[in-house]
Amino acid sequence: MGKKIKILINDKETECDLLFTVNDSNNVIKYIACTDNAKDENGNAKIYLGKYEGDRIIPLHSKKDEIFLEQVVSVIRDEVLKNENWKY
């Protein structure tokens, strides 16, 4: 992976791989996605999404934020799947 960052997960500082950052359309809010590479009960990697303010990640609380990031993830997924070398 690329850049490492540290975030709080369950009040414990955890090193994570930065997946992406993106600004909203007004360039006011910076969002972040990262993973500590832990797996959920289904074996999927846990991904943490939030607003990035200074050195803090603020959890998403609005539906608008969730919809925006779902759209970003959808575009990234579609672009990755276009890559003929991509394998599950």
Beta strands, then each sheet from edge to edge (+ up, - down):
strand 1: 4-9
strand 2: 12-23
strand 3: 30-39
strand 4: 45-53
strand 5: 56-59
sheet 1: 1+ 2- 3+ 4- 5+
end
